[in-house]
Amino acid sequence: MAGRPPKSGSSLTEIVSNSLKNSFDLDTFKKSKNLTKNVKFKSQRWIPLSKSFQDATSVPGIGMGHINLLRGHSDTGKTTAMLECAVECQKMGILPVFIITEMKWNWEHAIKMGFQLEEIPDTETGEVIDYKGFFIYVDRSSLNSIEDVASFISDILAEQSKGKLPYDLCFLWDSIGSIPCNMSIEQGKNNPMWNAGAISTQFGNFINQRFPLSRKENSPFTNTLVCVNKVGVRPPATQYEQPKMTNKGGDTMFFDSTLVFTFGNITNSGTSKIKATKNGKDFEFAKRTKISVDKNHINGIQSKGTIIMTVHGFIADDDIAVKEYKKEHASEWLEVLGSLDNISIIEDNSEFDENIKDIPKLIEDEQELS
């Protein structure tokens, strides 16, 4: 009946709102704003690492379309994991893009790990002077700062979007914490706070979001970032606290990473040297290292384990794997030790257990970060 007052408890605003909702079609609105697409993500894919790595971590390997962080003290297996990733990328047709800013790179090591490339010899001497193949490589000869690294990644992604680089890409940066920002260079002082601020600005507010966006169904390519991150140690402030591992370059990359693998202990490398010895000759062929999955926003698995790293990649942490490795690389052992008879396998595990007594050294390390 016309002029009938609204029901008790219902305001005129509610009646008008309900009327509008009844005549409103949300799908039509989404179409008008081009909001019906770009919703679905691709199925999760992995760049698998070795079986021994998978057994130690319960994770298939590197998550495609994500930021993956490999962090730990020096010589704990980070580069080995990165190289396993690069080798598998080539097999999968994913273009490895090396960004080497720490300058500890070794092509011979990459070749031993199974990385495929072609040696370019000098036409006169025959000496190898360069390498080429299915990869991109840049280092400190062209990248001087954090901003340069960000600009390089942005440029490569732009070339891909223009159709000039028709591959899935896997950027492999070794390492965060090894290169200063522009301000540090201009001021002649490597200031950790300025460097952390540059990473936050260049990566946290810009570059990092481009990798998970490549997982959208409408993206023709899926791009991955794998970073080796140098670490330090923050000593306990009181007797009741424990030392904490700190990420050189700040925490931006840690927070933005979907998957974080930590190698070794908090305060030291956490490795033990494994040697073959005979007649006074020692041949260090492997190291046992700890590895943990400290952050996993892909499948949620967080785990701890141990693994053995060699110059040829990871092997399982057991006697059978060591014997098989010895058999497979007998010629190398023979060259060093003279024969393969009566060889003893010894282990130096002085750093394998955590050692938090050296507080002065921890303070020294922390001063480098602050």
C-alpha positions as CSV (number, residue, x, y, z in Angstrom):
1,M,0.0,0.0,0.0
2,A,1.4,3.4,-1.1
3,G,2.7,5.6,1.7
4,R,3.1,2.6,4.1
5,P,5.8,3.4,6.7
6,P,8.8,1.0,6.8
7,K,8.6,-2.0,9.1
8,S,9.6,-1.5,12.7
9,G,13.4,-1.7,13.1
10,S,14.1,-1.0,9.4
11,S,15.4,2.4,8.4
12,L,14.8,4.1,5.1
13,T,18.5,3.7,4.4
14,E,18.3,0.0,4.9
15,I,15.3,-0.3,2.6
16,V,17.1,1.7,-0.2
17,S,20.3,-0.3,0.3
18,N,18.4,-3.6,0.0
19,S,16.6,-2.4,-3.0
20,L,19.8,-1.5,-4.7
21,K,21.4,-4.8,-3.8
22,N,18.5,-6.7,-5.3
23,S,18.9,-4.9,-8.6
24,F,22.7,-5.0,-8.6
25,D,24.7,-7.7,-10.5
26,L,28.3,-8.0,-9.1
27,D,29.5,-10.0,-12.2
28,T,28.4,-7.1,-14.4
29,F,30.3,-4.6,-12.2
30,K,33.5,-6.8,-12.3
31,K,33.3,-6.9,-16.1
32,S,32.9,-3.2,-16.4
33,K,36.1,-2.7,-14.4
34,N,38.0,-5.6,-16.1
35,L,38.1,-7.5,-12.8
36,T,37.0,-10.9,-14.1
37,K,40.4,-12.0,-15.1
38,N,43.9,-12.3,-13.5
39,V,42.5,-14.1,-10.5
40,K,43.7,-17.7,-10.8
41,F,47.3,-18.8,-10.0
42,K,49.2,-21.5,-11.9
43,S,49.7,-24.8,-10.2
44,Q,52.8,-24.8,-8.1
45,R,55.9,-26.1,-9.8
46,W,59.3,-26.8,-8.4
47,I,62.9,-26.8,-9.6
48,P,63.9,-30.1,-8.0
49,L,67.3,-30.4,-6.3
50,S,69.1,-33.6,-5.6
51,K,67.4,-36.5,-3.8
52,S,69.7,-36.2,-0.9
53,F,68.6,-32.5,-0.5
54,Q,65.0,-33.5,-0.7
55,D,65.5,-36.3,1.9
56,A,67.2,-33.9,4.3
57,T,64.7,-31.1,4.0
58,S,61.4,-32.9,3.0
59,V,61.0,-30.1,0.3
60,P,61.3,-30.8,-3.4
61,G,63.7,-28.0,-4.1
62,I,63.3,-24.4,-5.3
63,G,59.8,-23.0,-5.5
64,M,59.1,-21.6,-9.0
65,G,57.5,-18.1,-9.1
66,H,58.8,-17.3,-5.6
67,I,61.7,-15.7,-3.8
68,N,63.9,-18.4,-2.3
69,L,66.6,-17.6,0.3
70,L,69.7,-19.7,0.9
71,R,71.4,-18.3,4.0
72,G,74.2,-19.3,6.4
73,H,77.8,-18.7,7.2
74,S,80.6,-19.2,4.7
75,D,81.2,-22.6,3.1
76,T,78.1,-24.3,4.4
77,G,76.4,-25.5,1.2
78,K,74.6,-22.4,-0.1
79,T,76.4,-22.2,-3.4
80,T,76.1,-25.9,-3.9
81,A,72.3,-25.6,-3.6
82,M,72.3,-22.7,-6.0
83,L,74.4,-24.6,-8.5
84,E,72.1,-27.7,-8.3
85,C,69.3,-25.3,-9.0
86,A,71.1,-23.9,-12.1
87,V,71.9,-27.4,-13.4
88,E,68.2,-28.4,-13.1
89,C,67.1,-25.1,-14.7
90,Q,69.0,-26.0,-17.9
91,K,67.4,-29.4,-18.0
92,M,64.0,-27.9,-17.7
93,G,64.6,-25.2,-20.3
94,I,64.5,-22.4,-17.6
95,L,67.2,-19.8,-18.4
96,P,69.6,-19.4,-15.4
97,V,70.6,-15.7,-14.9
98,F,73.7,-15.5,-12.6
99,I,74.3,-12.3,-10.7
100,I,77.6,-12.8,-9.0
101,T,78.5,-9.9,-6.7
102,E,80.7,-11.7,-4.1
103,M,83.2,-12.7,-6.7
104,K,84.0,-16.2,-5.4
105,W,82.6,-17.7,-8.5
106,N,84.3,-20.8,-10.1
107,W,83.3,-22.1,-13.5
108,E,85.2,-25.3,-13.0
109,H,83.1,-26.0,-9.9
110,A,79.9,-25.4,-12.0
111,I,81.1,-27.8,-14.6
112,K,81.8,-30.5,-12.1
113,M,78.3,-30.0,-10.8
114,G,77.0,-30.8,-14.3
115,F,76.4,-27.3,-15.6
116,Q,76.4,-27.3,-19.4
117,L,78.5,-24.7,-21.2
118,E,81.0,-24.3,-24.1
119,E,84.5,-23.3,-23.5
120,I,85.9,-20.5,-25.7
121,P,89.6,-20.9,-26.4
122,D,92.2,-18.3,-27.4
123,T,92.8,-18.8,-31.1
124,E,96.6,-18.6,-30.6
125,T,97.3,-20.3,-27.3
126,G,94.3,-22.6,-27.0
127,E,93.8,-21.5,-23.4
128,V,90.1,-21.1,-22.3
129,I,89.3,-17.4,-22.1
130,D,85.5,-17.4,-21.9
131,Y,82.4,-19.5,-21.7
132,K,79.0,-19.4,-23.5
133,G,75.8,-21.4,-23.4
134,F,72.3,-21.4,-22.1
135,F,72.7,-18.9,-19.4
136,I,73.2,-15.2,-18.6
137,Y,76.1,-14.1,-16.4
138,V,76.9,-10.7,-14.9
139,D,79.2,-9.7,-12.0
140,R,81.0,-6.8,-10.4
141,S,82.6,-5.8,-13.6
142,S,79.2,-4.2,-14.6
143,L,77.3,-4.2,-11.3
144,N,78.7,-1.8,-8.7
145,S,75.8,-1.3,-6.3
146,I,72.5,-2.7,-5.0
147,E,70.7,-0.3,-7.3
148,D,72.6,-1.7,-10.3
149,V,71.4,-5.2,-9.4
150,A,67.8,-4.1,-9.2
151,S,68.1,-2.2,-12.5
152,F,69.6,-5.3,-14.2
153,I,66.8,-7.6,-13.0
154,S,64.2,-5.0,-14.0
155,D,65.7,-4.7,-17.5
156,I,65.9,-8.4,-18.1
157,L,62.2,-8.8,-17.0
158,A,61.3,-5.9,-19.4
159,E,63.0,-7.6,-22.3
160,Q,61.1,-10.8,-21.5
161,S,57.8,-8.9,-21.5
162,K,58.7,-7.5,-24.9
163,G,59.1,-11.0,-26.3
164,K,62.8,-10.7,-26.7
165,L,63.6,-13.4,-24.1
166,P,61.1,-16.2,-24.5
167,Y,62.0,-18.3,-21.5
168,D,61.0,-18.8,-17.9
169,L,63.8,-17.1,-15.9
170,C,65.6,-18.1,-12.7
171,F,67.8,-15.3,-11.2
172,L,70.6,-16.6,-9.0
173,W,72.1,-13.8,-6.9
174,D,75.3,-14.6,-4.9
175,S,75.2,-12.8,-2.7
176,I,73.1,-10.3,-0.7
177,G,75.4,-8.5,1.8
178,S,78.4,-8.5,-0.6
179,I,77.6,-5.3,-2.5
180,P,77.1,-1.7,-1.2
181,C,74.4,0.8,-2.2
182,N,75.0,4.0,-4.2
183,M,75.1,6.2,-1.1
184,S,77.8,4.0,0.5
185,I,79.9,4.3,-2.7
186,E,79.4,8.1,-2.9
187,Q,80.2,8.6,0.7
188,G,83.2,6.2,0.7
189,K,81.7,4.3,3.6
190,N,80.1,0.9,3.5
191,N,77.2,1.7,5.8
192,P,75.0,-1.4,6.6
193,M,72.0,0.8,7.4
194,W,72.2,2.6,4.0
195,N,72.6,-0.8,2.2
196,A,69.6,-2.3,4.0
197,G,67.5,0.8,3.1
198,A,68.5,0.4,-0.5
199,I,67.5,-3.2,-0.6
200,S,64.2,-2.3,1.1
201,T,63.5,0.5,-1.5
202,Q,64.7,-1.3,-4.6
203,F,63.5,-4.8,-3.9
204,G,60.9,-4.7,-1.1
205,N,58.9,-1.9,-2.8
206,F,59.4,-2.9,-6.4
207,I,61.3,-5.9,-7.7
208,N,60.2,-8.6,-5.2
209,Q,56.5,-8.4,-6.2
210,R,57.2,-9.2,-9.8
211,F,58.1,-12.8,-9.0
212,P,54.8,-14.0,-7.4
213,L,52.9,-12.0,-10.0
214,S,54.5,-14.2,-12.7
215,R,52.5,-17.1,-11.1
216,K,49.2,-15.6,-12.3
217,E,47.5,-17.6,-15.1
218,N,47.7,-14.7,-17.5
219,S,51.5,-14.5,-17.2
220,P,53.1,-16.3,-20.1
221,F,56.3,-17.0,-18.0
222,T,57.0,-18.0,-14.5
223,N,60.1,-16.3,-13.0
224,T,62.0,-17.3,-9.9
225,L,64.6,-15.5,-7.6
226,V,67.1,-17.5,-5.7
227,C,69.4,-15.5,-3.3
228,V,72.4,-16.5,-1.3
229,N,72.3,-14.3,1.8
230,K,75.4,-13.7,4.0
231,V,74.7,-13.7,7.7
232,G,76.1,-12.3,10.9
233,V,75.5,-13.0,14.6
234,R,73.9,-10.7,17.2
235,P,75.2,-11.6,20.6
236,P,72.8,-12.0,23.6
237,A,72.0,-8.8,25.4
238,T,71.5,-10.6,28.7
239,Q,72.6,-14.0,30.2
240,Y,69.1,-15.3,29.6
241,E,69.1,-14.7,25.8
242,Q,70.7,-16.7,23.0
243,P,72.6,-15.3,20.0
244,K,70.6,-14.7,16.9
245,M,71.4,-15.0,13.3
246,T,71.2,-11.7,11.4
247,N,70.8,-11.3,7.6
248,K,73.4,-9.0,6.1
249,G,71.6,-6.4,4.0
250,G,68.7,-6.2,6.4
251,D,65.6,-8.4,6.7
252,T,63.7,-7.3,3.6
253,M,64.6,-10.3,1.5
254,F,64.0,-12.6,4.4
255,F,60.5,-11.3,5.0
256,D,59.6,-11.2,1.3
257,S,60.9,-14.8,0.7
258,T,58.4,-17.6,0.5
259,L,61.0,-20.3,1.2
260,V,64.1,-19.9,3.4
261,F,66.8,-22.6,3.8
262,T,69.4,-22.0,6.6
263,F,72.7,-23.8,6.4
264,G,74.9,-24.5,9.4
265,N,74.7,-23.2,13.0
266,I,73.7,-19.8,14.3
267,T,77.2,-18.8,15.5
268,N,79.5,-20.8,13.3
269,S,79.5,-22.8,10.1
270,G,78.2,-25.9,11.7
271,T,80.1,-28.1,9.4
272,S,82.5,-31.0,9.8
273,K,85.3,-31.8,7.4
274,I,85.4,-35.3,6.0
275,K,88.8,-36.4,4.8
276,A,90.4,-39.4,3.2
277,T,93.9,-40.0,4.6
278,K,96.8,-42.3,3.8
279,N,100.5,-42.2,4.7
280,G,100.2,-38.8,6.1
281,K,98.4,-37.3,3.1
282,D,94.9,-35.8,3.6
283,F,92.3,-35.3,0.9
284,E,89.3,-33.3,2.1
285,F,86.5,-34.5,-0.2
286,A,83.4,-33.4,1.6
287,K,81.7,-31.6,4.5
288,R,78.8,-32.5,6.6
289,T,76.5,-29.6,7.1
290,K,73.2,-28.9,8.9
291,I,70.3,-27.6,6.9
292,S,66.9,-26.4,8.1
293,V,63.7,-25.1,6.4
294,D,63.0,-22.0,8.5
295,K,60.2,-20.5,6.4
296,N,57.9,-22.2,4.0
297,H,54.8,-20.5,2.7
298,I,54.4,-22.9,-0.2
299,N,53.5,-26.3,1.4
300,G,54.2,-25.4,5.1
301,I,56.9,-28.0,5.7
302,Q,59.6,-26.9,8.1
303,S,62.3,-29.3,9.0
304,K,65.9,-29.9,10.0
305,G,68.4,-32.4,8.8
306,T,72.0,-33.0,7.8
307,I,73.6,-33.5,4.4
308,I,77.0,-34.0,2.9
309,M,78.3,-31.5,0.3
310,T,81.0,-32.3,-2.2
311,V,82.4,-30.4,-5.2
312,H,80.1,-32.5,-7.3
313,G,76.9,-31.7,-5.3
314,F,75.1,-33.1,-2.3
315,I,75.1,-36.7,-1.2
316,A,73.2,-38.4,1.6
317,D,74.6,-38.3,5.1
318,D,75.4,-42.0,5.4
319,D,78.3,-44.4,4.9
320,I,76.8,-46.1,1.8
321,A,76.6,-42.7,0.0
322,V,80.2,-41.9,1.0
323,K,81.4,-45.3,-0.3
324,E,79.5,-44.9,-3.6
325,Y,81.0,-41.4,-4.0
326,K,84.5,-42.8,-3.4
327,K,83.9,-45.4,-6.1
328,E,82.5,-42.9,-8.6
329,H,85.4,-40.5,-8.2
330,A,88.2,-43.1,-7.6
331,S,90.5,-41.5,-10.3
332,E,90.6,-38.2,-8.4
333,W,91.3,-39.9,-5.1
334,L,94.0,-42.0,-6.8
335,E,95.7,-38.9,-8.1
336,V,96.0,-37.4,-4.7
337,L,96.6,-40.4,-2.5
338,G,98.6,-42.7,-4.8
339,S,96.4,-45.7,-4.4
340,L,93.0,-46.6,-3.0
341,D,94.2,-49.3,-0.6
342,N,94.1,-48.8,3.2
343,I,92.5,-45.4,3.0
344,S,91.1,-44.1,6.3
345,I,88.0,-41.8,6.4
346,I,88.3,-39.3,9.2
347,E,86.1,-36.4,10.3
348,D,86.9,-33.1,12.0
349,N,83.6,-32.1,13.7
350,S,85.0,-29.2,15.8
351,E,82.5,-26.8,14.4
352,F,79.6,-29.1,13.9
353,D,78.2,-28.5,17.4
354,E,77.1,-25.0,18.3
355,N,79.6,-22.9,20.2
356,I,78.4,-19.7,21.8
357,K,81.3,-19.0,24.1
358,D,83.2,-16.6,21.9
359,I,81.2,-13.5,22.8
360,P,84.0,-11.0,21.8
361,K,84.0,-12.5,18.2
362,L,80.2,-12.2,18.1
363,I,80.4,-8.6,19.1
364,E,82.9,-8.0,16.4
365,D,80.7,-9.6,13.8
366,E,77.7,-7.6,15.0
367,Q,79.6,-4.3,14.7
368,E,80.0,-5.0,11.0
369,L,76.2,-4.9,10.7
370,S,75.5,-1.8,12.8
